[in-house]
Amino acid sequence: MLVLGIESSCDETGLALYDTQQGLRAHALYSQVKMHEEYGGVVPELASRDHIRRAIPLLEQVFAESGARREDIDAIAYTQGPGLAGALLVGSSIACGLGLALDKPVLGVHHLEGHLLSPLLASDPPAFPFIALLVSGGHTQLMRVDGVGRYTMLGETLDDAAGEAFDKSAKLLGLGYPGGPAISRLAEFGDPDAYKLPRPMLHSKNLDFSFSGLKTAVLTVVKNHGDANLCEQDKANIARGFVDAIVDVLTAKCMNALKETGLKRLVIAGGVGANRQLRESLNAAAAKRRYKVYYPELEFCTDNGAMIAFAGAMRLQIDPTAAKKDYAFNVRPRWPLDSLAAP
């Protein structure tokens, strides 16, 4: 089965072809980061317009690289939600229009399910069941995963997501957008003992998260210095304090989730999963307890079409009737992952 995947939920346009026999045939991705950089964040209208501009050339690219013809595809999977409504509409309309033109069935895919299953694209994929940490700019959630569509929420953020806290704290330090990678790089030059920032909910008796207080602590430190007196070393020290705090919380919650469920496998998915400090901390903590941690390939940590094609293919392997020749589409900007039904 050959599945075309289309991702357009936010500021990346991704197209991919996944074959259930041969694996990933081709994928192409365009990031809008440079365009949104001058605004300090994603501008939804600009994002939607750029998806329109980029999608068809990327479609041509994946067919050219794979050697497949349009007629060869068996189904089209597209991101139905969650995400920016206008951006989702672009991918959905292209998928359904192409399905109608080619007389192929289409399937709306949950964006976070794509992230959740993306580590299965790696050469050493995890087996079900496992604990998954979905950690990105918009989501921080711990899930128990027993199979495709079989997700149990264990804990989630009560306010800012981890990636959102990264971006907001980076902005306070004058690092621009996107802030996550920048603040992580700067932290490497910081003194770990200079600032001991709070670890929100580290010792709570549940698996929920809260990062708004940590962001506020960074703001307080910056204000106490005064913008004119904040040198590069001060910024690096604050960045180190922030990164250490957020990594400590994420690591502790993941270890607690594994202990409480008795599972031994941990999957990390989402853009923050590419963070080097987080990976080092999780690997060290897991090794002490004889757990194993799985990550998607770095190129699949951010939004991409490969994860959508793969998630669609997995659902269709279980239920071939999941894709329909029904081209009247709707999008779901808000869509809880644990509301998904198993195929």
Phi and psi in degrees as GROMACS dihedral restraints (atoms count N, CA, C in turn):
[ dihedral_restraints ]
;  ai    aj    ak    al  type     phi  dphi    fc
    3     4     5     6     1  -109.5    20    10
    4     5     6     7     1   120.4    20    10
    6     7     8     9     1  -117.7    20    10
    7     8     9    10     1   129.9    20    10
    9    10    11    12     1   -91.1    20    10
   10    11    12    13     1   130.3    20    10
   12    13    14    15     1  -112.7    20    10
   13    14    15    16     1   137.9    20    10
   15    16    17    18     1  -128.6    20    10
   16    17    18    19     1   122.1    20    10
   18    19    20    21     1  -119.7    20    10
   19    20    21    22     1   126.9    20    10
   21    22    23    24     1  -152.4    20    10
   22    23    24    25     1    37.5    20    10
   24    25    26    27     1   -76.3    20    10
   25    26    27    28     1   -24.3    20    10
   27    28    29    30     1  -145.6    20    10
   28    29    30    31     1  -103.9    20    10
   30    31    32    33     1  -118.9    20    10
   31    32    33    34     1    20.1    20    10
   33    34    35    36     1  -127.4    20    10
   34    35    36    37     1   135.0    20    10
   36    37    38    39     1  -103.7    20    10
   37    38    39    40     1   118.5    20    10
   39    40    41    42     1  -128.2    20    10
   40    41    42    43     1   135.4    20    10
   42    43    44    45     1  -128.5    20    10
   43    44    45    46     1   143.7    20    10
   45    46    47    48     1  -157.3    20    10
   46    47    48    49     1   156.8    20    10
   48    49    50    51     1  -121.1    20    10
   49    50    51    52     1   122.0    20    10
   51    52    53    54     1  -119.0    20    10
   52    53    54    55     1   130.1    20    10
   54    55    56    57     1  -110.3    20    10
   55    56    57    58     1   125.8    20    10
   57    58    59    60     1   -67.0    20    10
   58    59    60    61     1   -15.7    20    10
   60    61    62    63     1   -97.0    20    10
   61    62    63    64     1   -41.9    20    10
   63    64    65    66     1   -99.6    20    10
   64    65    66    67     1   -11.5    20    10
   66    67    68    69     1    89.0    20    10
   67    68    69    70     1  -156.2    20    10
   69    70    71    72     1   -71.7    20    10
   70    71    72    73     1   116.9    20    10
   72    73    74    75     1   -83.3    20    10
   73    74    75    76     1   -41.5    20    10
   75    76    77    78     1  -167.6    20    10
   76    77    78    79     1   152.0    20    10
   78    79    80    81     1  -151.6    20    10
   79    80    81    82     1   150.9    20    10
   81    82    83    84     1  -140.7    20    10
   82    83    84    85     1   144.3    20    10
   84    85    86    87     1  -142.2    20    10
   85    86    87    88     1   138.7    20    10
   87    88    89    90     1  -125.8    20    10
   88    89    90    91     1   125.6    20    10
   90    91    92    93     1  -100.9    20    10
   91    92    93    94     1   138.5    20    10
   93    94    95    96     1   -94.6    20    10
   94    95    96    97     1    12.3    20    10
   96    97    98    99     1   -53.1    20    10
   97    98    99   100     1   -46.1    20    10
   99   100   101   102     1   -60.7    20    10
  100   101   102   103     1   -38.6    20    10
  102   103   104   105     1   -66.7    20    10
  103   104   105   106     1   -40.5    20    10
  105   106   107   108     1   -84.6    20    10
  106   107   108   109     1   -13.5    20    10
  108   109   110   111     1   -56.3    20    10
  109   110   111   112     1   -43.0    20    10
  111   112   113   114     1   -69.8    20    10
  112   113   114   115     1   -15.9    20    10
  114   115   116   117     1   -96.4    20    10
  115   116   117   118     1    -6.8    20    10
  117   118   119   120     1    75.6    20    10
  118   119   120   121     1    15.0    20    10
  120   121   122   123     1   168.2    20    10
  121   122   123   124     1   174.5    20    10
  123   124   125   126     1   -74.8    20    10
  124   125   126   127     1   129.3    20    10
  126   127   128   129     1   -99.8    20    10
  127   128   129   130     1   109.1    20    10
  129   130   131   132     1   -53.6    20    10
  130   131   132   133     1   -43.9    20    10
  132   133   134   135     1   -64.2    20    10
  133   134   135   136     1   -41.5    20    10
  135   136   137   138     1   -66.4    20    10
  136   137   138   139     1   -37.7    20    10
  138   139   140   141     1   -61.1    20    10
  139   140   141   142     1   -45.5    20    10
  141   142   143   144     1   -61.6    20    10
  142   143   144   145     1   -44.9    20    10
  144   145   146   147     1   -63.1    20    10
  145   146   147   148     1   -37.5    20    10
  147   148   149   150     1   -71.9    20    10
  148   149   150   151     1   -34.1    20    10
  150   151   152   153     1   -58.9    20    10
  151   152   153   154     1   -41.1    20    10
  153   154   155   156     1   -59.8    20    10
  154   155   156   157     1   -40.8    20    10
  156   157   158   159     1   -70.0    20    10
  157   158   159   160     1   -35.7    20    10
  159   160   161   162     1   -95.1    20    10
  160   161   162   163     1   -26.6    20    10
  162   163   164   165     1   -60.3    20    10
  163   164   165   166     1   -48.6    20    10
  165   166   167   168     1   -67.7    20    10
  166   167   168   169     1   -44.0    20    10
  168   169   170   171     1   -58.8    20    10
  169   170   171   172     1   -37.6    20    10
  171   172   173   174     1   -68.7    20    10
  172   173   174   175     1   -34.9    20    10
  174   175   176   177     1   -61.4    20    10
  175   176   177   178     1   -46.6    20    10
  177   178   179   180     1   -60.6    20    10
  178   179   180   181     1   -38.0    20    10
  180   181   182   183     1   -64.6    20    10
  181   182   183   184     1   -45.5    20    10
  183   184   185   186     1   -69.5    20    10
  184   185   186   187     1   -33.9    20    10
  186   187   188   189     1   -68.4    20    10
  187   188   189   190     1   -38.8    20    10
  189   190   191   192     1   -65.9    20    10
  190   191   192   193     1   -43.0    20    10
  192   193   194   195     1   -71.7    20    10
  193   194   195   196     1   -32.1    20    10
  195   196   197   198     1   -83.2    20    10
  196   197   198   199     1   -24.0    20    10
  198   199   200   201     1    80.5    20    10
  199   200   201   202     1     3.8    20    10
  201   202   203   204     1   -84.9    20    10
  202   203   204   205     1   157.3    20    10
  204   205   206   207     1  -102.9    20    10
  205   206   207   208     1   159.7    20    10
  207   208   209   210     1   -58.1    20    10
  208   209   210   211     1   -36.1    20    10
  210   211   212   213     1   -68.0    20    10
  211   212   213   214     1   -16.3    20    10
  213   214   215   216     1   -77.6    20    10
  214   215   216   217     1   -21.7    20    10
  216   217   218   219     1   -70.1    20    10
  217   218   219   220     1   146.2    20    10
  219   220   221   222     1   -99.3    20    10
  220   221   222   223     1   -25.7    20    10
  222   223   224   225     1  -160.4    20    10
  223   224   225   226     1   161.2    20    10
  225   226   227   228     1  -122.2    20    10
  226   227   228   229     1   121.9    20    10
  228   229   230   231     1  -105.9    20    10
  229   230   231   232     1   136.7    20    10
  231   232   233   234     1  -138.5    20    10
  232   233   234   235     1   154.1    20    10
  234   235   236   237     1   -73.8    20    10
  235   236   237   238     1   115.6    20    10
  237   238   239   240     1   -93.2    20    10
  238   239   240   241     1   -20.6    20    10
  240   241   242   243     1   164.4    20    10
  241   242   243   244     1   176.0    20    10
  243   244   245   246     1   -75.2    20    10
  244   245   246   247     1   170.0    20    10
  246   247   248   249     1   157.0    20    10
  247   248   249   250     1  -165.0    20    10
  249   250   251   252     1   -76.5    20    10
  250   251   252   253     1   128.5    20    10
  252   253   254   255     1   -56.2    20    10
  253   254   255   256     1   -48.9    20    10
  255   256   257   258     1   -62.8    20    10
  256   257   258   259     1   -40.7    20    10
  258   259   260   261     1   -66.3    20    10
  259   260   261   262     1   -42.0    20    10
  261   262   263   264     1   -62.1    20    10
  262   263   264   265     1   -37.5    20    10
  264   265   266   267     1   -62.6    20    10
  265   266   267   268     1   -33.8    20    10
  267   268   269   270     1   -63.7    20    10
  268   269   270   271     1   -53.8    20    10
  270   271   272   273     1   -63.3    20    10
  271   272   273   274     1   -39.3    20    10
  273   274   275   276     1   -64.7    20    10
  274   275   276   277     1   -43.1    20    10
  276   277   278   279     1   -68.1    20    10
  277   278   279   280     1   -37.5    20    10
  279   280   281   282     1   -65.6    20    10
  280   281   282   283     1   -44.4    20    10
  282   283   284   285     1   -61.4    20    10
  283   284   285   286     1   -47.3    20    10
  285   286   287   288     1   -71.9    20    10
  286   287   288   289     1   -35.2    20    10
  288   289   290   291     1   -65.4    20    10
  289   290   291   292     1   -42.0    20    10
  291   292   293   294     1   -67.7    20    10
  292   293   294   295     1   -40.3    20    10
  294   295   296   297     1   -60.1    20    10
  295   296   297   298     1   -42.9    20    10
  297   298   299   300     1   -63.8    20    10
  298   299   300   301     1   -43.7    20    10
  300   301   302   303     1   -64.8    20    10
  301   302   303   304     1   -36.1    20    10
  303   304   305   306     1   -98.3    20    10
  304   305   306   307     1    -3.8    20    10
  306   307   308   309     1    59.2    20    10
  307   308   309   310     1    47.4    20    10
  309   310   311   312     1  -117.5    20    10
  310   311   312   313     1   145.8    20    10
  312   313   314   315     1   -73.5    20    10
  313   314   315   316     1   153.8    20    10
  315   316   317   318     1  -123.7    20    10
  316   317   318   319     1   156.5    20    10
  318   319   320   321     1  -143.1    20    10
  319   320   321   322     1   122.6    20    10
  321   322   323   324     1   -79.9    20    10
  322   323   324   325     1   131.0    20    10
  324   325   326   327     1  -115.3    20    10
  325   326   327   328     1   144.0    20    10
  327   328   329   330     1   -76.8    20    10
  328   329   330   331     1   125.6    20    10
  330   331   332   333     1   -55.0    20    10
  331   332   333   334     1   -43.5    20    10
  333   334   335   336     1   -72.6    20    10
  334   335   336   337     1   -28.1    20    10
  336   337   338   339     1   -65.5    20    10
  337   338   339   340     1   -36.0    20    10
  339   340   341   342     1   -58.8    20    10
  340   341   342   343     1   -48.4    20    10
  342   343   344   345     1   -61.0    20    10
  343   344   345   346     1   -43.8    20    10
  345   346   347   348     1   -60.8    20    10
  346   347   348   349     1   -37.8    20    10
  348   349   350   351     1   -92.3    20    10
  349   350   351   352     1    -8.2    20    10
  351   352   353   354     1   -59.4    20    10
  352   353   354   355     1   -32.2    20    10
  354   355   356   357     1   -62.3    20    10
  355   356   357   358     1   -18.5    20    10
  357   358   359   360     1   -71.6    20    10
  358   359   360   361     1   -10.9    20    10
  360   361   362   363     1   -79.8    20    10
  361   362   363   364     1   -13.4    20    10
  363   364   365   366     1   -72.5    20    10
  364   365   366   367     1   166.9    20    10
  366   367   368   369     1   -70.2    20    10
  367   368   369   370     1   -23.9    20    10
  369   370   371   372     1  -122.6    20    10
  370   371   372   373     1    76.8    20    10
  372   373   374   375     1   -76.3    20    10
  373   374   375   376     1   152.1    20    10
  375   376   377   378     1   -77.3    20    10
  376   377   378   379     1   155.9    20    10
  378   379   380   381     1   -98.0    20    10
  379   380   381   382     1   152.0    20    10
  381   382   383   384     1   -74.1    20    10
  382   383   384   385     1   148.8    20    10
  384   385   386   387     1   -87.2    20    10
  385   386   387   388     1   162.5    20    10
  387   388   389   390     1  -153.5    20    10
  388   389   390   391     1   166.1    20    10
  390   391   392   393     1   -93.7    20    10
  391   392   393   394     1   137.1    20    10
  393   394   395   396     1  -122.5    20    10
  394   395   396   397     1   133.1    20    10
  396   397   398   399     1  -104.1    20    10
  397   398   399   400     1   110.4    20    10
  399   400   401   402     1   -92.1    20    10
  400   401   402   403     1   112.2    20    10
  402   403   404   405     1  -135.5    20    10
  403   404   405   406     1   111.7    20    10
  405   406   407   408     1  -150.3    20    10
  406   407   408   409     1  -168.9    20    10
  408   409   410   411     1   -66.9    20    10
  409   410   411   412     1   -28.5    20    10
  411   412   413   414     1  -111.8    20    10
  412   413   414   415     1   -10.7    20    10
  414   415   416   417     1  -142.6    20    10
  415   416   417   418     1   140.4    20    10
  417   418   419   420     1  -138.4    20    10
  418   419   420   421     1   107.7    20    10
  420   421   422   423     1  -141.8    20    10
  421   422   423   424     1   143.4    20    10
  423   424   425   426     1  -108.0    20    10
  424   425   426   427     1   126.9    20    10
  426   427   428   429     1  -127.0    20    10
  427   428   429   430     1   147.4    20    10
  429   430   431   432     1   -95.0    20    10
  430   431   432   433     1   128.2    20    10
  432   433   434   435     1  -117.5    20    10
  433   434   435   436     1   112.9    20    10
  435   436   437   438     1  -102.6    20    10
  436   437   438   439     1    -5.5    20    10
  438   439   440   441     1   163.7    20    10
  439   440   441   442     1   179.6    20    10
  441   442   443   444     1   -63.5    20    10
  442   443   444   445     1   121.8    20    10
  444   445   446   447     1    80.0    20    10
  445   446   447   448     1     0.9    20    10
  447   448   449   450     1  -109.9    20    10
  448   449   450   451     1    80.6    20    10
  450   451   452   453     1  -119.7    20    10
  451   452   453   454     1   134.6    20    10
  453   454   455   456     1  -121.9    20    10
  454   455   456   457     1   120.5    20    10
  456   457   458   459     1   -71.5    20    10
  457   458   459   460     1   126.6    20    10
  459   460   461   462     1  -104.4    20    10
  460   461   462   463     1   -32.1    20    10
  462   463   464   465     1  -172.1    20    10
  463   464   465   466     1   154.3    20    10
  465   466   467   468     1  -152.7    20    10
  466   467   468   469     1   169.6    20    10
  468   469   470   471     1   -73.6    20    10
  469   470   471   472     1   141.7    20    10
  471   472   473   474     1   -90.0    20    10
  472   473   474   475     1    -9.9    20    10
  474   475   476   477     1  -149.9    20    10
  475   476   477   478     1  -113.1    20    10
  477   478   479   480     1   -67.5    20    10
  478   479   480   481     1   139.8    20    10
  480   481   482   483     1   -75.2    20    10
  481   482   483   484     1   162.7    20    10
  483   484   485   486     1   -59.8    20    10
  484   485   486   487     1   -45.6    20    10
  486   487   488   489     1   -64.0    20    10
  487   488   489   490     1   -35.7    20    10
  489   490   491   492     1   -65.5    20    10
  490   491   492   493     1   -40.5    20    10
  492   493   494   495     1   -64.5    20    10
  493   494   495   496     1   -38.1    20    10
  495   496   497   498     1   -59.3    20    10
  496   497   498   499     1   -50.4    20    10
  498   499   500   501     1   -65.2    20    10
  499   500   501   502     1   -42.8    20    10
  501   502   503   504     1   -68.3    20    10
  502   503   504   505     1   -40.0    20    10
  504   505   506   507     1   -69.0    20    10
  505   506   507   508     1   -37.1    20    10
  507   508   509   510     1   -63.0    20    10
  508   509   510   511     1   -39.1    20    10
  510   511   512   513     1   -63.5    20    10
  511   512   513   514     1   -38.5    20    10
  513   514   515   516     1   -62.3    20    10
  514   515   516   517     1   -28.4    20    10
  516   517   518   519     1   -92.1    20    10
  517   518   519   520     1     4.6    20    10
  519   520   521   522     1    74.6    20    10
  520   521   522   523     1    29.3    20    10
  522   523   524   525     1   -95.0    20    10
  523   524   525   526     1    -4.0    20    10
  525   526   527   528     1    78.8    20    10
  526   527   528   529     1  -165.1    20    10
  528   529   530   531     1  -126.6    20    10
  529   530   531   532     1   140.5    20    10
  531   532   533   534     1   -76.3    20    10
  532   533   534   535     1   141.5    20    10
  534   535   536   537     1   -88.3    20    10
  535   536   537   538     1   -23.5    20    10
  537   538   539   540     1   -55.5    20    10
  538   539   540   541     1   -58.8    20    10
  540   541   542   543     1   -61.1    20    10
  541   542   543   544     1   -35.5    20    10
  543   544   545   546     1   -66.6    20    10
  544   545   546   547     1   -45.5    20    10
  546   547   548   549     1   -69.3    20    10
  547   548   549   550     1   -31.5    20    10
  549   550   551   552     1   -67.8    20    10
  550   551   552   553     1   -41.0    20    10
  552   553   554   555     1   -65.3    20    10
  553   554   555   556     1   -43.8    20    10
  555   556   557   558     1   -63.4    20    10
  556   557   558   559     1   -36.4    20    10
  558   559   560   561     1   -60.1    20    10
  559   560   561   562     1   -26.8    20    10
  561   562   563   564     1   -62.6    20    10
  562   563   564   565     1   -22.0    20    10
  564   565   566   567     1  -100.8    20    10
  565   566   567   568     1     4.7    20    10
  567   568   569   570     1   -91.2    20    10
  568   569   570   571     1   159.6    20    10
  570   571   572   573     1   -88.1    20    10
  571   572   573   574     1   118.8    20    10
  573   574   575   576     1   -66.0    20    10
  574   575   576   577     1   -16.3    20    10
  576   577   578   579     1   -99.0    20    10
  577   578   579   580     1    -3.0    20    10
  579   580   581   582     1   -69.6    20    10
  580   581   582   583     1   -42.9    20    10
  582   583   584   585     1  -136.1    20    10
  583   584   585   586     1   119.1    20    10
  585   586   587   588     1   -99.1    20    10
  586   587   588   589     1    90.7    20    10
  588   589   590   591     1   -82.0    20    10
  589   590   591   592     1   157.7    20    10
  591   592   593   594     1   -65.0    20    10
  592   593   594   595     1   150.2    20    10
  594   595   596   597     1  -110.0    20    10
  595   596   597   598     1    85.8    20    10
  597   598   599   600     1   -59.0    20    10
  598   599   600   601     1   131.2    20    10
  600   601   602   603     1    62.0    20    10
  601   602   603   604     1    20.0    20    10
  603   604   605   606     1   -60.2    20    10
  604   605   606   607     1   -38.2    20    10
  606   607   608   609     1  -108.4    20    10
  607   608   609   610     1    20.0    20    10
  609   610   611   612     1   -68.0    20    10
  610   611   612   613     1   160.3    20    10
  612   613   614   615     1   -93.4    20    10
  613   614   615   616     1    23.0    20    10
  615   616   617   618     1  -137.0    20    10
  616   617   618   619     1  -174.8    20    10
  618   619   620   621     1  -109.2    20    10
  619   620   621   622     1    20.3    20    10
  621   622   623   624     1   -81.2    20    10
  622   623   624   625     1   164.8    20    10
  624   625   626   627     1  -125.3    20    10
  625   626   627   628     1   160.8    20    10
  627   628   629   630     1  -154.5    20    10
  628   629   630   631     1   123.8    20    10
  630   631   632   633     1  -121.9    20    10
  631   632   633   634     1    -1.9    20    10
  633   634   635   636     1   -66.5    20    10
  634   635   636   637     1   -35.2    20    10
  636   637   638   639     1   -66.1    20    10
  637   638   639   640     1   -35.1    20    10
  639   640   641   642     1   -66.3    20    10
  640   641   642   643     1   -42.4    20    10
  642   643   644   645     1   -60.9    20    10
  643   644   645   646     1   -41.2    20    10
  645   646   647   648     1   -65.1    20    10
  646   647   648   649     1   -36.1    20    10
  648   649   650   651     1   -63.1    20    10
  649   650   651   652     1   -39.5    20    10
  651   652   653   654     1   -63.1    20    10
  652   653   654   655     1   -43.9    20    10
  654   655   656   657     1   -58.7    20    10
  655   656   657   658     1   -42.7    20    10
  657   658   659   660     1   -63.6    20    10
  658   659   660   661     1   -43.6    20    10
  660   661   662   663     1   -63.0    20    10
  661   662   663   664     1   -43.2    20    10
  663   664   665   666     1   -63.1    20    10
  664   665   666   667     1   -44.3    20    10
  666   667   668   669     1   -64.8    20    10
  667   668   669   670     1   -37.7    20    10
  669   670   671   672     1   -64.4    20    10
  670   671   672   673     1   -30.9    20    10
  672   673   674   675     1   -75.4    20    10
  673   674   675   676     1   -38.2    20    10
  675   676   677   678     1    83.3    20    10
  676   677   678   679     1   134.8    20    10
  678   679   680   681     1   -54.8    20    10
  679   680   681   682     1   -38.6    20    10
  681   682   683   684     1   -70.3    20    10
  682   683   684   685     1   -23.5    20    10
  684   685   686   687     1  -100.8    20    10
  685   686   687   688     1     5.8    20    10
  687   688   689   690     1   -91.5    20    10
  688   689   690   691     1    99.1    20    10
  690   691   692   693     1   -82.6    20    10
  691   692   693   694     1   174.6    20    10
  693   694   695   696     1   -63.0    20    10
  694   695   696   697     1   -36.6    20    10
  696   697   698   699     1   -69.1    20    10
  697   698   699   700     1   -36.8    20    10
  699   700   701   702     1   -60.1    20    10
  700   701   702   703     1   -44.9    20    10
  702   703   704   705     1   -60.2    20    10
  703   704   705   706     1   -43.0    20    10
  705   706   707   708     1   -63.9    20    10
  706   707   708   709     1   -39.3    20    10
  708   709   710   711     1   -66.3    20    10
  709   710   711   712     1   -41.6    20    10
  711   712   713   714     1   -65.1    20    10
  712   713   714   715     1   -42.8    20    10
  714   715   716   717     1   -59.8    20    10
  715   716   717   718     1   -41.2    20    10
  717   718   719   720     1   -64.4    20    10
  718   719   720   721     1   -43.4    20    10
  720   721   722   723     1   -60.9    20    10
  721   722   723   724     1   -41.2    20    10
  723   724   725   726     1   -65.6    20    10
  724   725   726   727     1   -50.8    20    10
  726   727   728   729     1   -62.6    20    10
  727   728   729   730     1   -42.7    20    10
  729   730   731   732     1   -60.7    20    10
  730   731   732   733     1   -39.8    20    10
  732   733   734   735     1   -65.1    20    10
  733   734   735   736     1   -48.2    20    10
  735   736   737   738     1   -69.7    20    10
  736   737   738   739     1   -35.6    20    10
  738   739   740   741     1   -67.6    20    10
  739   740   741   742     1   -39.8    20    10
  741   742   743   744     1   -61.1    20    10
  742   743   744   745     1   -42.9    20    10
  744   745   746   747     1   -66.3    20    10
  745   746   747   748     1   -48.5    20    10
  747   748   749   750     1   -61.3    20    10
  748   749   750   751     1   -42.3    20    10
  750   751   752   753     1   -64.4    20    10
  751   752   753   754     1   -46.9    20    10
  753   754   755   756     1   -61.6    20    10
  754   755   756   757     1   -43.1    20    10
  756   757   758   759     1   -65.5    20    10
  757   758   759   760     1   -39.2    20    10
  759   760   761   762     1   -64.3    20    10
  760   761   762   763     1   -44.2    20    10
  762   763   764   765     1   -64.2    20    10
  763   764   765   766     1   -39.2    20    10
  765   766   767   768     1   -63.9    20    10
  766   767   768   769     1   -39.5    20    10
  768   769   770   771     1   -63.9    20    10
  769   770   771   772     1   -42.1    20    10
  771   772   773   774     1   -64.6    20    10
  772   773   774   775     1   -42.6    20    10
  774   775   776   777     1   -64.1    20    10
  775   776   777   778     1   -44.1    20    10
  777   778   779   780     1   -67.2    20    10
  778   779   780   781     1   -35.2    20    10
  780   781   782   783     1   -90.6    20    10
  781   782   783   784     1   -18.2    20    10
  783   784   785   786     1    78.9    20    10
  784   785   786   787     1     7.6    20    10
  786   787   788   789     1   -83.2    20    10
  787   788   789   790     1   160.9    20    10
  789   790   791   792     1  -117.6    20    10
  790   791   792   793     1    -5.8    20    10
  792   793   794   795     1  -115.1    20    10
  793   794   795   796     1   133.6    20    10
  795   796   797   798     1  -123.0    20    10
  796   797   798   799     1   128.6    20    10
  798   799   800   801     1  -111.5    20    10
  799   800   801   802     1   132.4    20    10
  801   802   803   804     1  -109.8    20    10
  802   803   804   805     1   127.2    20    10
  804   805   806   807     1  -137.8    20    10
  805   806   807   808     1   151.9    20    10
  807   808   809   810     1   106.0    20    10
  808   809   810   811     1   165.8    20    10
  810   811   812   813     1   -59.4    20    10
  811   812   813   814     1   -38.0    20    10
  813   814   815   816     1   -68.5    20    10
  814   815   816   817     1   -16.6    20    10
  816   817   818   819     1   -64.0    20    10
  817   818   819   820     1   -14.0    20    10
  819   820   821   822     1   -82.7    20    10
  820   821   822   823     1    -9.6    20    10
  822   823   824   825     1   -63.4    20    10
  823   824   825   826     1   125.5    20    10
  825   826   827   828     1   -64.7    20    10
  826   827   828   829     1   -44.5    20    10
  828   829   830   831     1   -62.0    20    10
  829   830   831   832     1   -39.5    20    10
  831   832   833   834     1   -65.2    20    10
  832   833   834   835     1   -42.8    20    10
  834   835   836   837     1   -63.0    20    10
  835   836   837   838     1   -43.5    20    10
  837   838   839   840     1   -63.5    20    10
  838   839   840   841     1   -42.9    20    10
  840   841   842   843     1   -65.6    20    10
  841   842   843   844     1   -45.5    20    10
  843   844   845   846     1   -64.9    20    10
  844   845   846   847     1   -41.5    20    10
  846   847   848   849     1   -62.4    20    10
  847   848   849   850     1   -42.5    20    10
  849   850   851   852     1   -66.7    20    10
  850   851   852   853     1   -45.2    20    10
  852   853   854   855     1   -65.4    20    10
  853   854   855   856     1   -39.7    20    10
  855   856   857   858     1   -68.0    20    10
  856   857   858   859     1   -39.8    20    10
  858   859   860   861     1   -61.9    20    10
  859   860   861   862     1   -37.4    20    10
  861   862   863   864     1   -64.0    20    10
  862   863   864   865     1   -29.6    20    10
  864   865   866   867     1  -106.5    20    10
  865   866   867   868     1     5.7    20    10
  867   868   869   870     1    63.8    20    10
  868   869   870   871     1    36.2    20    10
  870   871   872   873     1   -97.0    20    10
  871   872   873   874     1   166.0    20    10
  873   874   875   876     1  -124.2    20    10
  874   875   876   877     1   136.3    20    10
  876   877   878   879     1  -110.4    20    10
  877   878   879   880     1   135.9    20    10
  879   880   881   882     1  -118.9    20    10
  880   881   882   883     1   139.0    20    10
  882   883   884   885     1  -127.6    20    10
  883   884   885   886     1   151.3    20    10
  885   886   887   888     1   -70.6    20    10
  886   887   888   889     1   159.9    20    10
  888   889   890   891     1   -57.1    20    10
  889   890   891   892     1   148.4    20    10
  891   892   893   894     1   -54.4    20    10
  892   893   894   895     1   -36.7    20    10
  894   895   896   897     1   -69.4    20    10
  895   896   897   898     1   -14.5    20    10
  897   898   899   900     1  -108.3    20    10
  898   899   900   901     1    11.0    20    10
  900   901   902   903     1   -73.7    20    10
  901   902   903   904     1   -42.2    20    10
  903   904   905   906     1   -82.5    20    10
  904   905   906   907     1   175.2    20    10
  906   907   908   909     1   -58.4    20    10
  907   908   909   910     1   140.3    20    10
  909   910   911   912     1  -161.6    20    10
  910   911   912   913     1   158.8    20    10
  912   913   914   915     1   -75.8    20    10
  913   914   915   916     1   -25.3    20    10
  915   916   917   918     1   -61.7    20    10
  916   917   918   919     1   -41.8    20    10
  918   919   920   921     1   -67.6    20    10
  919   920   921   922     1   -30.9    20    10
  921   922   923   924     1   -73.8    20    10
  922   923   924   925     1   -43.2    20    10
  924   925   926   927     1   -61.5    20    10
  925   926   927   928     1   -41.7    20    10
  927   928   929   930     1   -67.6    20    10
  928   929   930   931     1   -46.2    20    10
  930   931   932   933     1   -61.1    20    10
  931   932   933   934     1   -41.8    20    10
  933   934   935   936     1   -61.9    20    10
  934   935   936   937     1   -42.9    20    10
  936   937   938   939     1   -64.1    20    10
  937   938   939   940     1   -39.2    20    10
  939   940   941   942     1   -64.4    20    10
  940   941   942   943     1   -41.0    20    10
  942   943   944   945     1   -66.5    20    10
  943   944   945   946     1   -39.9    20    10
  945   946   947   948     1   -71.4    20    10
  946   947   948   949     1   -28.7    20    10
  948   949   950   951     1   -65.4    20    10
  949   950   951   952     1   -33.8    20    10
  951   952   953   954     1   -81.0    20    10
  952   953   954   955     1   -41.6    20    10
  954   955   956   957     1  -135.8    20    10
  955   956   957   958     1    92.8    20    10
  957   958   959   960     1   -60.5    20    10
  958   959   960   961     1   -15.8    20    10
  960   961   962   963     1   -90.4    20    10
  961   962   963   964     1     2.7    20    10
  963   964   965   966     1   -65.2    20    10
  964   965   966   967     1   -33.3    20    10
  966   967   968   969     1   -84.9    20    10
  967   968   969   970     1   138.0    20    10
  969   970   971   972     1  -125.2    20    10
  970   971   972   973     1   152.6    20    10
  972   973   974   975     1   -91.3    20    10
  973   974   975   976     1    58.5    20    10
  975   976   977   978     1  -124.9    20    10
  976   977   978   979     1   106.5    20    10
  978   979   980   981     1  -100.3    20    10
  979   980   981   982     1    11.1    20    10
  981   982   983   984     1   -85.5    20    10
  982   983   984   985     1   112.0    20    10
  984   985   986   987     1  -112.6    20    10
  985   986   987   988     1   157.1    20    10
  987   988   989   990     1  -140.1    20    10
  988   989   990   991     1   158.4    20    10
  990   991   992   993     1  -114.5    20    10
  991   992   993   994     1   161.4    20    10
  993   994   995   996     1  -129.8    20    10
  994   995   996   997     1    84.1    20    10
  996   997   998   999     1   -57.1    20    10
  997   998   999  1000     1   -33.8    20    10
  999  1000  1001  1002     1  -116.8    20    10
 1000  1001  1002  1003     1   124.4    20    10
 1002  1003  1004  1005     1  -156.9    20    10
 1003  1004  1005  1006     1    97.8    20    10
 1005  1006  1007  1008     1   -61.4    20    10
 1006  1007  1008  1009     1   132.2    20    10
 1008  1009  1010  1011     1   -64.4    20    10
 1009  1010  1011  1012     1   -38.0    20    10
 1011  1012  1013  1014     1   -75.7    20    10
 1012  1013  1014  1015     1     1.1    20    10
 1014  1015  1016  1017     1   -87.4    20    10
 1015  1016  1017  1018     1    -8.0    20    10
 1017  1018  1019  1020     1   -66.8    20    10
 1018  1019  1020  1021     1   144.0    20    10
 1020  1021  1022  1023     1   -96.1    20    10
 1021  1022  1023  1024     1   148.7    20    10
 1023  1024  1025  1026     1   -67.7    20    10
 1024  1025  1026  1027     1   141.7    20    10
